[in-house]
Amino acid sequence: MSVHSETRQLLWVDIPSVSAFDRRSDDLDCDKPAEALSTGEPAKVARHDVPAETRNRGETYADTRQALESGWESKRRFDSPCAELAGFSPERAGLPKTSAEDADRYLEQRGTTRPWLEVARRATPESRRILAAIDQGAGHGHIRHEGWATEEANMRRVAYLEDPAQLDASKRLRSIDGLKPNNRRHICAELATRITDPDAFATAYARGTDQFEVRAALSRPYDRDSRPEPVRVPIAELLGKNGHKHCTGWQLEPVAGSMDAAIENRYAWRTALAKERQPDVPRPVARPVPTFEGGTMLFLIGHNKEQDSYEITNMYPEPRDDGFPRAERPDTGGRPR
């Protein structure tokens, strides 16, 4: 098979071979997501309450595997604590002050060019306000780790380093990051995870903001040359005892029992394609995370757009450490350090 044929095949899920967090992809630069207009064609917007037959083969495959192997229920909805969310102050999280009316205007004006906002339309008004405020900040948790990032997108992210935030399909296929400038290579560790319900995402974010360690990090005297350490909070504390059922993920399949070897293999495979030569390593494989029960929500605290204070720049669920093999060293996108 030629390299070009191998590359073209990535546009489709190879069902027999594909069985896809960006823990360290944040840096001191603010994320700058491109809007759909810049791609020259409409972005594909995720649809959630549609008949199964409208999904493509890859979407159907990924959804079915996730449901069978983790018990994910795609129709499960989170019981949103509306009164509690109505009292959330975006300013406490380093975000711009946003009213319900502001949020509706923002979603109406930006919804078509920032397709990850589409999921906010099926959220409660209280959650929509929070999601609109988050989108005006410097973070990207709602872009890569919320329900807009489908099961197929997460599967392909961890397996092939295709960034769900990249709206240009050709760039996504080439593993170009959708949030960083200058066509930088997308980085992902051994997991790609998400919160599947917009109300659950907004609730975790709002409640996380009030956690003592998160508040301490956000309130720390600002230093543009450093960031607070990440904070982990049990998922159950944020979303209740069944909150883990609103979390899904895909994990890179270990190679010879080693996650480090799998990450190296993935990098070598992507590098070969980028150089238009035939890979001499197997195509990477991913599988669903079995469960997030007992897991944590990771909060990354970084710099706001104005570079004068801290905000929550990313948030995503992590399974328990004993649930699957982990890489033994910090991930660098698979490159040797």
Summary of the structure (lengths in Angstrom):
residues: 337
radius of gyration: 19.0
end to end distance: 31.5
largest distance: 58.0
contacts: 1110
relative contact order: 0.18
helix: 41%
strand: 12%
